[in-house]
Amino acid sequence: MRFYKLLVLISLLISGSISTLAQVEDDNIVVDTSLVRLNVGVVTPKGQPITNLGKNDFTLYEDGKKQTILNFEPTVTPFSLVMILDMSGSTIGFRQTIRMSALRFVDALAPDDRVAVIEFYDKVNVLNEFTNDRRKILNSINVANGRGNTKLFESLDKALSRLSKETNRRKAIIVLTDGKDTSSERKDRSILSKLDDKNIPNALKPDENPELNKILEKSSALGVTIYPLALPSGDPKKLADPQPIQFEIYSAARSRLNILALQTGGILNTINSLEEMSRLYAQVAADLRTLYTIEYEPSNTTRDGKWREIKIQVKDSDSISRTRPGYFAK
């Protein structure tokens, strides 16, 4: 089998038919690419999206050095999206609201957008593979169900594995969750249980979570933007008389959702009340429709694991652009 795969890869390389390789083996992503892929949003100083720009309106820098934009896709180019639904025990009380809000999100998508739906709780289930058949997508949302623990990072990993098969497509993940990944929570609690109460605040380092960084690395390789919708049940400020350990665990979980968004060029949408959920889903759908996609081959080809800072300038100096801040050259 390995020999056969090697022959196929060699033949593709010889023919010049591929510039990138992304394959999935047992849900492990293997990406070998020299291109960096960015989803970029541009707005006016008043926050209004600008959707009529072309390739020549952008100037791209990596570590302060101008880069050559090789590929450019306008805002109308279709997306491949993974919708992830938290069906753990903490969401049982408002499942109908989740379903109605998710259905509104699907209605706001473009006809050619392809959607896969994943649910997670004690298990992670792919309810449908990528399709633009709205009936299949809506049925998946309606049958989503479960209870128990929260396998957040495992669900994100599975989503990225599915997205790696969507070659030459723009990619994004929309994940509805309170952010409390069970595996990470257990590790956090183990660390905090050894400390006195006075030493617990800010004792956790959310950005050092290995599961989080695994997701960020894979997202970077595939050019995936992640939009977390943070449920109020995970908000540390809404806890009633929390113990120091509980408040710190909730705070770390919410921080990790924010890191997921910032490091992938997405936005963390905080749901303060369940009535906001439909509006925020629709807001994410609208934001996706305003993104450009840019690809470039870095002039610095050294893969030394160091951070590369990305900056984008738009010809109209008053415009404000948003994308992920950079990547680790691995």
Stockholm file with secondary structure:
# STOCKHOLM 1.0

chainA/1-330         MRFYKLLVLISLLISGSISTLAQVEDDNIVVDTSLVRLNVGVVTPKGQPITNLGKNDFTLYEDGKKQTILNFEPTVTPFSLVMILDMSGSTIGFRQTIRMSALRFVDALAPDDRVAVIEFYDKVNVLNEFTNDRRKILNSINVANGRGNTKLFESLDKALSRLSKETNRRKAIIVLTDGKDTSSERKDRSILSKLDDKNIPNALKPDENPELNKILEKSSALGVTIYPLALPSGDPKKLADPQPIQFEIYSAARSRLNILALQTGGILNTINSLEEMSRLYAQVAADLRTLYTIEYEPSNTTRDGKWREIKIQVKDSDSISRTRPGYFAK
#=GR chainA/1-330 SS CHHHHHHHHHHHHHHTCCSEEEEEETTEEEEEESCEEEEEEEECTTSCBCCCCCGGGEEEEETTEEECEEEEECTTSCEEEEEEEECSGGGGGGHHHHHHHHHHHHHTSCTTCEEEEEEESSSEEEEEEEECCHHHHHHHHHHCCCCSCCCHHHHHHHHHHHHTTSTTSEEEEEEEECCCCHHHHHHHHHHHTTSCGGGCTTCCCGGGCHHHHHHHHHHHHHTEEEEEEECGGGCGGGCSSCCHHHHHHHHHHHHHHHHHHHHHTCCCEECSSGGGHHHHHHHHHHHHTTEEEEEECCSCCCCCSCEEEEEEEESSTTCEEECCCEEECC
#=GC SS_cons         CHHHHHHHHHHHHHHTCCSEEEEEETTEEEEEESCEEEEEEEECTTSCBCCCCCGGGEEEEETTEEECEEEEECTTSCEEEEEEEECSGGGGGGHHHHHHHHHHHHHTSCTTCEEEEEEESSSEEEEEEEECCHHHHHHHHHHCCCCSCCCHHHHHHHHHHHHTTSTTSEEEEEEEECCCCHHHHHHHHHHHTTSCGGGCTTCCCGGGCHHHHHHHHHHHHHTEEEEEEECGGGCGGGCSSCCHHHHHHHHHHHHHHHHHHHHHTCCCEECSSGGGHHHHHHHHHHHHTTEEEEEECCSCCCCCSCEEEEEEEESSTTCEEECCCEEECC
//
